[in-house]
């Protein structure tokens, strides 16, 4: 007789160890010999910890006349149940061969926590979730999946309790629901919310219609349009709902929210004015041009200047997130050091337009500023002095409209929108590609400078070729610009298409 073999893939802080301990405790309390081991990943998101549990009936062990020999780690093709706390981890389990279609029940959450490789890509480096789901569906004998992070949040618990409930609902272990719940109660920590999460996941795993409806209703409520209290903000929301198509509203509302946070209500109103000029263009692309322009315009209008960087680094939510990630314990002191190295260009761009240009073009004043800024400095934002220093810089956003950077970025934005409008009448598909070229401009300091240089190169090629350029060619140039930070592939693509 073979033991029951269970692999758990979970990231740091998700309670994978607790889940493994629950399974072991449940087995030992109900006549099974249980063993658990764990193999930690490299880091919290470059790899997950794999917990491995084996269960063997005590009665069978006694009948065999000795203690069973249990494995220390899962082997490909030899796992009965795989529990994954996130969709990419389910994909990793499939890739490792832990999931097989003749044996394995795969229980996984469909939400995503993006990996370092995905987040550090110059373009959109996200793995296609639909492909991950299809791959897992083909690989598993049975695949139970839903958004377990949402279920955990709705019940005020953690994802380990949701996975435990889904495991029970799958019916693949020789234990009753009462035995599962008794295990949670014996733990004695967070029992009530854990049982609530367990029950919701159990019902969802068993496909109960009421549970399906509850999850769908929660998703609808989560995606519902906001109802702000501030009259000016409410007016922007109502304008968005009144003037733009329903399929574009989620992007537009997020853009409005982002730009109010970035600057103010009037700035968000300017955003809607600009998008309205695109919405009025005669296209037959099903609203794709409007959605893409709205998305990229919101990103461009919230460009990262010194005030924005300071604002993000001094937010209360950031301090809370760092404390959670560092797992600061009671009585411990957390120090956060920020390495800051503003170049002369960033300093000039933060100044009013006339002064900034004068400083950039000067000789002696420029050298004097460069002398004092040639070395970076460390600012401890967890100290009062460091915090107030960056808050002062963040407070300067109220003068953003007078700065050199604002003038330069708005000029580029208007030129970009003009190109989109001019091309859309003749070639809407090409106009969409032009809108997506904004994705080349991102980041701060050197990253922004490289992206802007690539953007200017691609736009210059578009100007030379005119509307005769194929949308696929412009897309290829954009992808080449995102392929490497040095621009070698972009130059090669320009030569290939005789656009150099």
VENWO-V925428 format. One record per pair of residues at least 6 apart in sequence whose C-alpha atoms are under 6 Angstrom apart, sorted by sequence separation. I is the first residue (numbers start at 1). J is the second residue. D is the distance in Angstrom with one decimal. If there is no record, write none. Layout:
I:J:D, I:J:D
//
This chain:
10:16:5.3, 41:47:4.4, 61:67:5.9, 84:90:5.2, 152:158:5.1, 185:191:5.8, 228:234:5.3, 380:386:5.1, 381:387:4.4, 442:448:5.3, 494:500:4.9, 41:48:4.8, 118:125:4.5, 152:159:5.3, 204:211:5.3, 349:356:6.0, 359:366:5.8, 379:386:5.5, 424:431:5.1, 41:49:4.9, 118:126:5.1, 203:211:5.7, 260:268:5.7, 348:356:4.3, 423:431:5.5, 40:49:4.2, 259:268:5.2, 480:489:5.3, 481:490:4.9, 24:34:5.4, 39:49:5.6, 149:159:6.0, 441:451:4.7, 480:490:4.8, 39:50:5.2, 279:290:5.8, 420:431:5.1, 440:451:5.1, 441:452:5.2, 38:50:5.5, 256:268:5.2, 38:51:4.2, 37:51:5.7, 37:52:5.3, 440:455:5.8, 36:52:5.5, 36:53:4.4, 35:53:5.6, 35:54:5.5, 79:98:6.0, 34:54:5.7, 77:97:6.0, 34:55:4.6, 52:73:6.0, 76:97:4.5, 77:98:5.6, 33:55:5.7, 76:98:4.6, 87:109:5.7, 33:56:5.1, 77:100:5.9, 80:103:5.9, 81:104:5.4, 85:108:5.9, 86:109:4.9, 87:110:4.9, 32:56:5.3, 80:104:4.6, 81:105:4.9, 82:106:4.9, 83:107:4.9, 84:108:4.6, 85:109:5.5, 32:57:4.3, 33:58:5.5, 81:106:6.0, 83:108:5.8, 86:111:5.8, 87:112:5.9, 32:58:4.8, 86:112:5.9, 31:58:5.5, 12:44:5.3, 11:44:5.7, 161:194:5.4, 165:198:4.1, 169:202:4.4, 162:197:5.3, 166:201:5.0, 341:376:4.1, 104:140:5.7, 105:141:5.8, 109:145:5.5, 110:146:5.3, 111:147:5.4, 157:193:5.2, 161:197:5.9, 162:198:5.1, 165:201:4.9, 166:202:4.9, 169:205:5.0, 340:376:5.6, 11:48:4.6, 104:141:5.4, 105:142:4.8, 106:143:4.8, 107:144:4.8, 108:145:5.0, 109:146:5.3, 110:147:4.9, 156:193:5.8, 157:194:5.5, 161:198:5.4, 165:202:4.6, 169:206:5.3, 340:377:5.5, 10:48:5.4, 101:139:5.1, 103:141:5.8, 107:145:5.9, 109:147:5.1, 155:193:6.0, 339:377:5.9, 461:499:5.8, 10:49:5.7, 100:139:5.4, 101:140:4.3, 102:141:5.6, 109:148:5.0, 162:201:5.4, 166:205:5.2, 339:378:4.5, 9:49:5.9, 100:140:5.2, 101:141:4.0, 338:378:5.5, 9:50:4.7, 91:132:6.0, 99:140:5.6, 338:379:5.1, 430:471:4.7, 8:50:5.6, 155:197:5.4, 337:379:5.6, 8:51:4.9, 248:291:5.5, 255:298:5.1, 337:380:4.3, 7:51:5.8, 336:380:5.6, 7:52:4.6, 336:381:5.8, 6:52:5.9, 336:382:5.3, 6:53:5.1, 335:382:5.5, 5:54:4.7, 4:54:5.5, 352:402:5.2, 353:403:4.9, 4:55:5.0, 352:403:4.1, 353:404:3.9, 3:55:5.3, 351:403:5.2, 352:404:5.7, 3:56:4.7, 350:403:5.6, 349:404:4.7, 349:405:4.6, 45:115:5.6, 5:79:5.2, 6:80:6.0, 8:82:5.8, 5:80:5.2, 6:81:4.8, 7:82:4.8, 8:83:4.7, 9:84:4.8, 10:85:5.1, 6:82:5.8, 8:84:6.0, 310:390:5.3, 311:394:4.8, 310:394:5.0, 307:393:5.4, 307:394:4.3, 307:397:5.6, 304:444:5.8, 19:160:5.6, 293:435:5.4, 289:432:5.1, 15:160:5.3, 26:183:5.7, 123:482:5.6, 122:482:5.4
//
